[in-house]
Amino acid sequence: MMNFHKKFLKRIFIKLIISFSCILISNLNVFGQFEKSDTLAVDFYESRIGRTEITVIKKANNVFIPITEIFDFLRIPNDVNDTKTMITGFVITPDSAYEINFEKGKGYYKDYTINIYKEDYFLYQNKIYIHEKIVQNLFRWDIKFNEKKVELVLRSK
């Protein structure tokens, strides 16, 4: 009889260890899916206008910039709808209109269109942050983040 209880307890103990190990491993995988992000105060520099300090968010090797702050500094008209799902305006003249539409997943500038995916933007502290590659590709701007100098540079053409 005693031998039976030992075997029974041993089986329960082994099952508990296996269950606990599975739970631990699955939690480690879930936590590994979330990327660490850093909020960095950086200098934004444009050669003809000058410098200003902005906050960028860095996730892994990706940099997200506060697009309306950039537009405001560059004196580019921009209107954001109430739900913060669309930004419209123009660059220099009204015939250079743009629309960044997060609901449709599209960015339009003049006659150029790009796709915008959910991982390319997000809201943080009521500001729209957009991946720098979207700005580069949509407007064809030479904009780059320099981590060593802690600056975001827009080179005028």
C-alpha distance (Angstrom), angle and dihedral (degrees) to the residues before:
residue distance angle dihedral
M1 . . .
M2 3.81 . .
N3 3.78 90.6 .
F4 3.82 90.0 55.3
H5 3.84 92.1 54.5
K6 3.79 91.8 48.9
K7 3.80 91.4 52.4
F8 3.80 91.2 45.4
L9 3.81 93.2 49.6
K10 3.78 90.7 44.6
R11 3.84 90.6 54.5
I12 3.79 92.0 48.3
F13 3.79 90.6 47.7
I14 3.82 91.9 50.5
K15 3.82 91.4 47.7
L16 3.80 90.7 50.1
I17 3.80 91.5 50.3
I18 3.81 91.6 48.5
S19 3.81 91.9 46.9
F20 3.79 92.4 47.3
S21 3.82 91.0 48.0
C22 3.82 91.6 50.5
I23 3.80 91.6 49.9
L24 3.80 91.5 47.8
I25 3.80 93.2 48.7
S26 3.80 93.3 46.7
N27 3.82 90.9 50.2
L28 3.79 91.1 50.4
N29 3.81 89.7 53.0
V30 3.81 92.0 49.1
F31 3.80 92.7 49.2
G32 3.81 90.4 47.5
Q33 3.80 90.5 59.8
F34 3.80 93.0 67.4
E35 3.76 113.5 83.9
K36 3.75 120.6 -139.0
S37 3.77 111.4 -117.8
D38 3.78 131.0 -162.4
T39 3.77 127.6 -155.0
L40 3.78 109.1 -144.4
A41 3.79 131.2 -173.1
V42 3.80 105.2 -140.4
D43 3.78 139.2 170.4
F44 3.78 113.6 -106.2
Y45 3.79 109.1 -152.5
E46 3.79 131.6 -169.1
S47 3.81 115.6 174.1
R48 3.82 98.4 -133.6
I49 3.81 98.5 40.0
G50 3.80 105.1 32.2
R51 3.79 134.7 -135.1
T52 3.76 139.4 -36.5
E53 3.77 134.0 169.7
I54 3.80 117.6 -110.1
T55 3.78 135.5 167.6
V56 3.80 118.7 -115.7
I57 3.77 127.6 -175.0
K58 3.77 118.9 -136.3
K59 3.80 120.2 -160.2
A60 3.79 112.8 179.5
N61 3.82 102.9 -50.9
N62 3.81 94.2 -22.4
V63 3.79 124.2 102.2
F64 3.79 122.5 -157.7
I65 3.79 119.5 -163.6
P66 3.82 131.7 -160.1
I67 3.78 96.2 -111.0
T68 3.81 99.4 -166.3
E69 3.82 90.8 50.3
I70 3.80 88.8 52.8
F71 3.80 91.1 48.7
D72 3.82 91.9 47.4
F73 3.81 92.0 50.7
L74 3.81 91.1 48.0
R75 3.83 89.6 46.8
I76 3.80 91.2 -120.1
P77 3.81 111.6 153.1
N78 3.79 111.4 -117.3
D79 3.78 132.7 174.8
V80 3.78 120.8 -167.6
N81 3.80 119.0 -161.3
D82 3.82 119.9 -125.7
T83 3.80 94.1 -100.0
K84 3.82 91.7 49.0
T85 3.80 91.0 -125.6
M86 3.80 97.5 117.9
I87 3.81 137.8 38.9
T88 3.80 120.8 -169.0
G89 3.77 134.7 179.3
F90 3.76 142.3 103.3
V91 3.79 139.1 -94.1
I92 3.82 113.8 -124.4
T93 3.83 96.9 -36.7
P94 3.83 132.5 28.3
D95 3.81 91.2 -113.2
S96 3.83 86.7 66.4
A97 3.82 92.9 65.6
Y98 3.77 123.7 164.9
E99 3.80 136.2 -168.3
I100 3.78 126.1 -169.9
N101 3.79 105.8 -165.9
F102 3.79 113.9 -176.4
E103 3.83 93.9 -179.7
K104 3.79 91.9 57.1
G105 3.80 92.0 36.9
K106 3.80 91.5 -128.3
G107 3.77 139.2 119.0
Y108 3.80 120.5 -158.4
Y109 3.79 127.3 -167.9
K110 3.79 119.7 169.6
D111 3.81 101.8 -45.5
Y112 3.84 95.0 -26.2
T113 3.83 123.6 103.9
I114 3.81 130.8 -170.1
N115 3.79 133.9 179.2
I116 3.79 119.1 -111.9
Y117 3.80 117.7 -160.3
K118 3.80 129.1 -159.4
E119 3.82 91.4 -105.4
D120 3.84 90.0 56.6
Y121 3.82 95.9 70.9
F122 3.80 145.2 17.6
L123 3.79 142.5 169.7
Y124 3.78 118.9 -106.4
Q125 3.79 123.8 173.3
N126 3.82 89.3 -11.7
K127 3.82 92.5 -56.5
I128 3.79 127.4 114.1
Y129 3.78 112.1 -123.3
I130 3.78 117.0 -165.8
H131 3.80 130.2 -173.5
E132 3.80 112.0 -97.9
K133 3.83 90.6 -128.0
I134 3.82 89.6 63.0
V135 3.80 90.1 56.0
Q136 3.81 90.6 45.8
N137 3.79 93.7 48.8
L138 3.80 99.3 40.2
F139 3.80 99.8 44.4
R140 3.82 95.7 23.5
W141 3.79 89.6 -128.4
D142 3.78 123.8 157.9
I143 3.80 96.7 -125.4
K144 3.80 119.9 156.1
F145 3.79 137.8 171.6
N146 3.80 114.8 -133.6
E147 3.79 107.8 -161.0
K148 3.82 94.7 -172.8
K149 3.80 93.0 55.6
V150 3.83 92.4 33.3
E151 3.78 92.1 -130.1
L152 3.77 141.3 121.1
V153 3.79 111.5 -141.5
L154 3.80 128.2 -161.7
R155 3.77 110.9 -166.4
S156 3.77 113.8 -151.8
K157 3.75 118.6 -135.6
